[in-house]
Amino acid sequence: VMISGTITDASGRTLSGQTTEAFWNSVRHAQPFMIGLNCALGAGELRPYVAELARLADTRVSAHPNAGLPNEFGEYDETPEEMAEVVGEFAASGLVNLVGGCCGTRPDHISALAAAVGSHAPRVPPKLPVKCRLSGLEPFNLGPEDLFANVGERCNVTGSAIFRRLIEADDYAAAVAVARQQVDNGAQIIDVNMDEGMLDSEKAMVTFMNLIASEPDVARLPVMIDSSKWSVIEAGLKCVQGKAVVNSISLKEGEPAFIEQAELCRDYGAAVIIMAFDEQGQADSVERKVEICKRSYDVLVDKVGFDPADIIFDPNIFAVATGIEEHASYGLDFIEATRRIKQLLPHALVSGGVSNVSFSFRGNNVVREAIHSVFLYYAIRAGMDLGIVNAGQLAIYEDLPTDLRDAVEDVVLNRNVDATERLLEVAERYKDQKSGAAVKGQD
């Protein structure tokens, strides 16, 4: 398979708005024999984009420029010699494996190109660092050296009452504004979930996905298609231009169903979140979390041929400070499981729904933000790569009041048997205070 795309003008984007790297990230899962650019631009104008593709693509690269730009009559005036001089430099610089011509080129142009490149060695595809390479209209890459990524959680009918009411009322314009607000607050991926019993979830997913695709501020980000129903996930995948993330699949229904869904995710070109969930249920101990993730990884890599960098594990974030003794270690268990998964499973990433950890304190946003901040401080150090968060409600660890931070750390890290009682006492002092997000909104 050879794939060629078109950069339409000096904006450096395809007609549908993708940059060169975003375009490559969207199609590289097909492992094409060759990737290239053609049409719209002359060789001189096309060169920077060919050079970018040559730097990014770990396969062969082609270039088929026009014979210059069209004149006022829509004709092409660049001579074979002029075109060959520029394209010859492509080859001399090691940018291409195959060259040709698009609009305005004739047999004499092709002869001149052949003569210009014939003495140069073909480009050698580079060895690139292993990363999860996502895209919307723009690329978003996640690897060992990259910072923690915020996945905006508010476009979720199960997690946001406001968003659910908007979707139920068919007020999609306001729902798109929620997505835009997530971007403004620092989200780097947008999670979209339409799992509501009273909704036609597939229709709602398709409608919303098509609408945000026409909003450049939102569409530049990758999308996380979030559903417990495979039909809804697949409906969303069919609307995605870039490289998306599927949230989620698991071994819950057994290995054959898991393999079938994983193969479809691979063929659609999506990265995938794997829940720590198998035929026996959801993992709640460190050992079970790691065991299920290891088994899933082996199936995906060895049986499905999945790219390890496109595997994202969710080892289950559960609520702490519930008053139930068995729940006391839930925060620490996730952190320790994250550390082991990162050590054991090469190139895999770790994610989770961060707001779950603070569910016991719903109604007290100051304490919830503090719990999220402390939890992420330690989870990121253990190797957590991305998390589903309300990007507008993340407190800064160093800015937390000392008494609150200490009490929260005791709970999250399970440092004292009376940690929950102490946090409840401290929480009383903060229940009427505005959270950082509320103050920010007021400003």
N, C-alpha and C positions, 0 to 999 in steps of 0.2 A: 504494500500500500504506500503510495506517495501522496502527500497532502500539500496543497499550496494555498496560501492566504493572500489577501490584498490589503495593503496599507493605503488608504484612499487619498490622503493628502498630508500636508505638513504637520497635522495634529499627531501623526504617528500612530493612528488607530485604524482598526478595520471599520467597515461601514456600520457595523452594529456596536462599535465603541470600544472594542478590546485593544489593549496595547499588545505589542509583539510577544512579550513574555506571558501575558495572560492567555493569549491565543495558544501558545505552545503548551502551557500548563493544562489547557483544556483538552488537548488532543494527544498528549504524549503517552497516555495509558494504552493507546492502540499500538505502541511500539512500531511506528511507521518506518519503512525502509528509508524514506527520505521526507524531509520537511522543507518547505520553501516559500518564497514570496514572488508574486507576479503582478503585472498590470499596474495601471493608475499613475505610476511614476516612471521617469526616465532613470537610467542607471545611476547618475550622479545623485539624484534625490533619494533613490532606493538604498544607497550604500549603507547609511547608518543603521537601518533596520535589518539588512542582511548581516551586518557585523554583529548586531545584538543577537540575532538568531544563531549565528555561528558560535557565539560565546555560551549560549544557553543549552543548545540542543545536543544531546548525546547520541545523535544519529547523523546521517548525511544531510547536507544542505544544498538546495538549488536556488537559482535566481533567474527569473525571466522578466527583465524590465522592458518597458516600452522604448521605442526609438525616440527618446526625448519626450517633451510635453507637447500636446497638440497645439497647432497654431490657430488663428482665428477662424479657419475653415475646417477645423477638426482633423487636419492632416499632420503627419509626423515628418519633421525635416532633418532629424539627426542622421548623418551619413554613417555607413558601415564603419568607416575608419574612426569617427568620433565615438561611436558606441563601443567599439572594440577596445579603444584605449582605456576607457573607464572599467569595463568588465574584465579586461586583462589584469587590471590592478586588483580586482576581487580575488582572482586566482593567485596572483603573486603574493597577496597578503594572507593566503591560506584560509579564505572565508567560505569557499564553495567546493562542491563535488561535481556539480552539473550546472551548465549555463545554457540559456536559450533566449528567445525573444518573444515578446507579446505584441501589443498593438504597434503597427507601423513597421514591423520588421519583415524583411524579405529574404530570399535565399542568399543574396550577397551579404546581408548582415550576418547571417548564420555562418557563412564561410569565413568572414572576418573574425567573428568571435572564436571559431575553432582554431584559427591561426594564432590568435592572441593568447589563448589559454593552454595551448597544446604543450608548451615547454615546461609548465608548472605542475608540481605534484598535487594530487587531490588533497583536500582538507582531511586532517585526522580528527575524528570526533573526540571531544575532551572527556576526561573522567571527572565527574562532578560530585560535590559533597552530597551525601544522602540526606534528603529533606522531604517532608510532606509539602508538596507544591500545589497549593490551591489557587483559585482565581474567581473573580467576578469579572468586571471590566478591567480590573487591575490585578496583578499577581499578589499572592500572600503566601510566603514560604515560612515553614516552621521546622527548625532543626536545633541541634544541641546548643548553638551559640545564640539563638534568638530568644527574645524576652517572652515572658508569659503572655498569652493571648486571651483577650476578653471576648466571650461569646455573648452577645446581647440576648437577654432572656424574655423581654417583654412582649414579643410577638408570639404569644403562647396563650391559647384560650384556657388551658388548664392552670396556668400560673398567674395570669393577670385578669382580674375581673373586668377592668376597664377595656382591655383588648377584646375579651369575650363578648361584652355588650356591643361593641362596635361591629364585630363580625356578625353577630346575631341580628343586628339592625341593618345589615347590608351597607354600613357606613364605611366603605373601603377607603375613601379619601382620608378620613381621620385615622384609620388603621395604618395606612402608609405613613402618615405623619408620626405615628408611634415608632415605626422603623427608623425614620429619619432622626428622631430624637435619640434613639439608641446610638446611631452613628455619631451624632454631635457629642454624646457623652463618652465616646471613646471605644465603642464596640468595634472589633476588627472582623468578626463573623456575625451573621444574623441568624439566630435560631427561629424557625417557624414551625408552630405546632397548631393543628386544627382538630385535635381529638376531643370532640364534644358530642355527647349522645344526641343532642337536638339539631346538630348540623349535618349537612351533606359534606363530610370532611374532604372528600376528593374534589368536589366542585369548589369549595372554599379555598383549598390549597392551590388549585390551578388559577383561580381568579386572582388571589393575592400575589402569587409568584409572577404572573404576567404583569400585574400592575407595578410591582417594585422593579421589574426589569426595565421599565421605561422611566425610572427615577434615577438619574445618574449618580446622585449622592449615595443612594442605597445600593444600586446595582454594581458599583465598583467593588463591593465587598463580596466574599464568598458567602454562600448560604448553607446553613445546616438544616436539612429537612428532617423534622422531628415527628415521629409517629410510632404508635404501637401496632399500626396496621400496615402491612406491606403494600397493599393497593394504594394507600395514600402516599407512601414514600415513592412508589414508582410513578404516580401521577405528577409528583413534584419534580422528580428527576427528568421527566420529559420536557419540563419548562425551563431547565437550567442551561444557560449558555456556557458558563464557566465550569470549573471543577468544584463540585459540592462535597459536603460531608453528610453521610446518612447517619441518623441517630434514632434507632439503633437496631442491631441484630444481636442474637445470642444463641446459645445452645439449649435454651429453654425447651424447645420443641424437638430436640434431638439433632444428631449430626447431619442426616440427609437434608432436612429443611434448612439448616444453617449453611451448608455448602451451596444449596441452590440459590439462596438469597445473596451469599457472598459472591458467587459467580456473576449474578446480575449486577451487583454493585461494581464489580471489576469491569464488566462490559460497558456500563454507563460511565465509567471513569471517575467514580466517586471514592473518596476516602470513607472509612466507616468506623463508627463507634461500636465497640463490643462491650456489652454489659457483662459483669461478673455474675452470670446467671446460667444454671444448667438444668438438667432434668430433675435434679433434687431440690432446686429452688435457688433463692438469691443468697449470695455469699455474704456472711457477716463477720467472719474471722479472717485474720491475716492469711492463714494457711489456705483456706478455701478460696479467697480472692486470687491468690497467686496461682493456685492449682488450676482454677478455671481459665484464667488468662493464659497460662502456659499451654493448656490443652487447645484453646481457641487459636492461639498463635501457630501452633504446629499444624493444625488443620488448614489454616489459611495459607501459610507459606508452602507447606509440603504437598498438600492435595489440591488447593485452588490456584496456586501460583500467584498469590496476592503480593503486591509490593509491601514489604514490612514497614516502609515509611508512611504508608496510607492506613496503617492499623492504629486506632486510638482506643485505649482501654478505659472503661469507666468502672473502677473497683467499688462503686456504691458509697456515696456519702449519705450517712444516716444522721438523724438528730441527736445531739448531745443534751445533757442537763434535762432529761425527761423525768428523773426521779426513779427510774428503773435501773437497778444495779448493773444488769447485763449490758446496758447501753453506755456505761461510763467510758468505755475504751473505744467507742466508735470513731471519734476523731483521730485518735492515735493509730488505730488500726488502718485507716485509709492512708495516713502518712507513711506508715511502715510498709504497707503493701505497695505503695507507689515507689518507694526506694528499691524494693526487691524486684519489681517488674522492670524498672529501668536498668537494673543490673543484669537481669536474666534474659530479657527479650530484646535483641539488638534492633535499634531504630524505631521501635514502637513508641507511641506517645501516650500520655495519661491525661484524662479529663474528668470532669464531674460537675454535677449540679450543686453549686456552692450554697445556695439559699436553703437547701435541705438541712444543713448542719445547725442552723439557728432556729428551726421551726418552733421549738419550745417557747421562744420569746416573741412570737408574732404579736404585733401591737406595740412593741417597744423597739423602734427602729434604731435608736442610739446603741442599744445593746446588740441588736442583730448585726449592725455594721461593724461593731467591735469584734464580734465572733468571726465574721467573714474575714476581717483583716488579719486577725491572729491565725486563723486556720490557714489562710493562703500564705502567710509569712513562712510557716513551717512546711506546708505541702509543696510550695514552689522550691524551697531548699532541698526537698527530698526528690524533686524531679518532675513535679506536675507541670505540664506544658500549656494547658488551656483549661478554661472553666466557664460554665454557663453562669453569668452573673448579671445583676442590674448594674451596668457600667456607671450609672449616675449615683450609685450608693455604695461606693467603696471608700472606706476610711483609710487614712495612711497610718500604718503601724506605729511609727515614731510619734505621731500626734495624739495618740490615745491617752486619756487620763491614766496616770499610773495605777490608781486603785482599780479601775475598770480593767485595764490591760492585764494586771496580775491575776485578778479573779477569773478572767476569761481564759488565760493561759492554764490555770489550774484545771479548768474544766476540759479544755480541748486536749491537753496533754495528760489528763487523768492523774494529776500530781498529788491530790489529797482526797481522802474518802468523803470529806464534807465540802468538796469543791462546789457542788450544785447549790447547797444551802448558802454558802458565802456569796456566790454570784447573785442569787435571788435577793440577798440583803443589799448588795451594791446596786443592783438593777433598780431597786425602789428609788434611789437617789436620782436616777436618770430618766424615769418614765415620763416626766412632763417636759423634758428638754427636746428641742428640735434637733433632728439628725443633721449631719453635715450636708446631706442632699437637700433637705428642706431649706436650710439656710442659704445654700447655693442657689436654689430656685428662687428664693425671696430676693436675693441680690440681683 
